[in-house]
């Protein structure tokens, strides 16, 4: 049976998705509060701390996935956009009017 190592809290609504970067240094959480939080592993404290909040969506963020390069995420939102954003909150690419069924 697993045990809780750390609870990370920041979102003001439900978390819909989570992904871990390929290098295991970052965690991304997507939420109904329209944001994606990026968490980094602090080697000194041996815990995850908030690195940045990505706030470019206008509605619930349904999913988040890290790229294989660790510093970009692909997000999908109820605002009908799919975004590629780096973890410093700089938009790389936007795909508009993406409808999911």
KACORFEN-V490574 format. One line per field, one symbol per residue. phi: phi as a letter, one per 30 degrees, with the letter a starting at -180 (. if undefined). psi: psi as a letter, one per 30 degrees, with the letter a starting at -180 (. if undefined). A space follows every 50 residues. Layout:
phi = ???
psi = ???
This chain:
phi = .dbdcaccbadcbeccabbcdedicbbcbcbddibbccccdddddhadbd caccbcdcaecdbbbdddcicbbcbbbddiccbcbddcicdcabcchdcc b
psi = kllkekkkkelgakkflklklfggflkkkklfgglkkkkljjfefhlklk elkjhflgakjelkkklfgfgklklklfgglkkjklfggkkekkjlhjkk .
